Amino acid sequence: MGPTTYTTLEINTSDGVDTVYPERTEKLVEPDGSYEYFRLVADDEPKAMLYLTKGANALMEEYGMIEKGVQYIFKTLPDNYRLYEHVKCHGGATPRRDTYLFGHPASKRFRSVNEFIPHLLYLAGKDKTCRCVYCSSTASKTGSTTIRRRTKREVEVSEARRTVAVEERQKEQETAGWVMRKGEIVWVWVSDNPEAEQDENDPLIDHDGGIWMAGIVAERPNYSPPLEKSKTVGGRGLFSDIELDDTSPWQEVGDGCYTIQLCSDTEPGQILENIKQCHVRPWLARLECCEVRNRAEHPTIPIARKMAETICLFDRQSEDVAFQGAFIGAEKIFLNEPVRITNDADHFEDVLVIEKVFKDDKFFMLKGIQYTAYPSKECTAITFEEFANLPFRMRRGSGSGEVIKWFRRNALGERVECSVGSVLGRWYEPQAVHAWTGSTGFSGGNRAPGKGLQRTVLTRIVKNRKEGLGLHSLNGVDLETDVEVKIQPGRLTLDDAEDTPTRDQVTPERTFKSVNLRIPPATPGVSPTKEMEAKKEEVKEGQEVEMVEAQGEDDEEYEEEEESDELASQDDKYRRPGPEVLSQSPTKRRRR
């Protein structure tokens, strides 16, 4: 029987924290010979090897990728997870040794590798919701352990907000991309006669008897409703492979509809209820989001344009500068989801899967893996394992029964960083873009992913979404009330001041200009030069970029050196390797 072959795996996504390690790590012997302490276990010790091998094999078995005669081993435990041996001796007797794995964000410790495996599967992306005993027990009861010098109430509020944010992000990964999110600015078609049956499915025609308005999503469907009605419109065939939830697609009232508050500069805006999915478009789906094309446009539209030029981060993580996501223009962007970014090399729109949202010395930055469907010589086709870990909507297909073949622009294990100014908008399924804009998506030989959508233009940094929208209430919810009201999953969550940078950190200089002026327009026939000239004319006419200074008390957790933040266009650059969901790398060790 030949020697066993080991394949080394790396799991680089981690929720581990470094504030929960045991404090008593030095062996101090009492006069009677008693002692008790925690000893750090090295990776090459048998106890650590048990975690590395058994965990890796369990993961590969769950993915159905076990090969006969091959054993698997992790290079290291997930970041910030450490194995300690608890050594306890009474009166010189034989010491007792128990092994515990520390690093769980709820300050829990795993007592065995079998207890840790469910959490490991969650970190590797196999399970959308963690099924380990500690996550499942804390999901309904947030902890109140004081890690920093905060009051019990502050800790409970912070933990509750973080729990809701993670649950919301996890649910979004399983939802169709065309479902708009709470707090987003959208187009809504309002008919003069809602009872009448019209061909309102066709987004290329402004029908008589109705008008497009701009509004804010206050309530959204609880499942993924059908993108379009089950009929052919204007001779245009509809896609048949759109995936829906188990809920019946004909359920069009209540849970399957939107509640939208029209944009208004005098509160409150009109509330529209029971809005169907086919009557809603993302803000970037229509040309009017960027320019006036109809002098008789609805008065909500210019108000929405101003709102959609803002950016703010939300839901700060344990790190001082990392966040769960950002409101970029009209859209709410989460971690682990795809966005469209510029690619100056071949003028196609690439896709960046965001793994980190953070604040650099001067900029708001994104970090992740860059993909393209139109590869160059420097690109590499992704492996089956990489495809299995792509966001759900990137694996759905092109809408014509074909699976999109993605290529990675990064070297394996490397990540790209770019400023938020490089983000054009959220990446939607091609069938959704087709339904909204008439774009054929991937069918053309030189078409880029998401072509047909417009591009986000950012001019203002704001403290939170409340300030960006310029509202104090949304659908009757007072945004100035106690913070607990704003953390319930059934309501729109707008961020409190404590989860945002201070005024000095976010206010750009008066000379700031939008980085998106350098981005070629997606609309055929419009040159970037003309777009820049038009923008310069607006500035000359006195339409200065409005800078809104953040109000309120500065958060002590964000005390840093005074600096002037401004959005800037930066060339995509490769830096040291960052987190990756699951990668096979038998020789090269990831740098920490």
C-alpha angles and dihedrals in degrees: 000000000000126000119282115259116227123204114200118225131190125209108188104167109096141166093192120135128205097216098078103064119125115267101209100076100139123086108237114177118211121220090261091054096258122138140162129189145135119253121202110237115223120229093246095055118104093247091054092043089056090060093044097049102034092045093049093048092047090052094050090047090054089052091048092237101120112136122205113260093009125115124195131217135181117234090222141347116270114286115287093011112121132181117224132184113219107216116193127175129175122201097338094305123140106295120244116229123199125173124221133178113222129194106079109140091231090060091251125139126218114232098199142010090252089057090050098047096080089053090046091055089052092052091050091055096248093120123038091207123040112245098188117126094250100047093044091049095048097044092084097032118047118211124245101199109141110230096163128032095278133129121258090251092053091051093049092049093047093049092046092050092049092049092051091046093052093046091049092049092049092051091049091057089061096045125092111261093237092066107101120226134233113274094022123129111236144168116253125192111221116191123209087223111032090182093062122091110234136166090257091145092082107088093189094070129064099213126215112252097042146047142214114248133181122240147155122252108244098167128013137194117284091223138027106280121201114283093226138007117274097259141082115262125202093345090301116132117227126225116263102195099066108136118229135186121256091265113105110265092222091066098107104157129069114354093024097054141071132243109212130186112209116237113261138164090210111060135268110035120208115279117229116195135193094024111172123229092245090059094056129079131178113255093249093054094083130057091227090073090079106028143019109261099160123042089204094057119144114272091239091067102070089046090053092050090059092047092049093059094071134094133196136162123231142197104023114219127218091282115082095240106027123099140188092238148309143251099237107187110307096345136080110224123196134194117273095028131111125254131181115250135179123264110194093186098072101003093241122130111251127200123239119196103209117228098164138022112194146151116251124196091285110357144056103246140193126207128193149096119313118219135183136187091207105060130199127201091277094057127096126209110241120246127242090259092053092048091052089057097048117113112278096250092053089058095049096089136242095289095256097081093272127117115232112242108222127202127200119230092190124080111249109282095013128109134204124227125204138163120258087249088075092061113103095184143286118321111242130192111273092239089058092049089049092052093048102040108013091244113151090222111200099000094089119079095230102031120122125222111275095008110162095051121102126240131256115247115199124198106153137049113209133186097240143343092271090062092043092055093041091225136129096194138027122198090344096310112128107227092200095060127102114313094241089070089061098051100060112115092225093062135059111274114219115181125255122230094255092068095058137073120264125265094262091052098053107032112100123210121266090253091064116128128183114272089214090076087083095054116098110241119255092221112097115241097026114106122213090233092060091047091053092047091051090051091050090052090055090054092049090052090060101261094139121187108260116232116198117201115221114251131208136048120325113247113243090219090066100052104140138142114300109265140162113237121205133166110249136180110243130182112250108259134187117235137171117320116279135191120317126185098228129343135166113225115159098181116017116074118215114249115236 
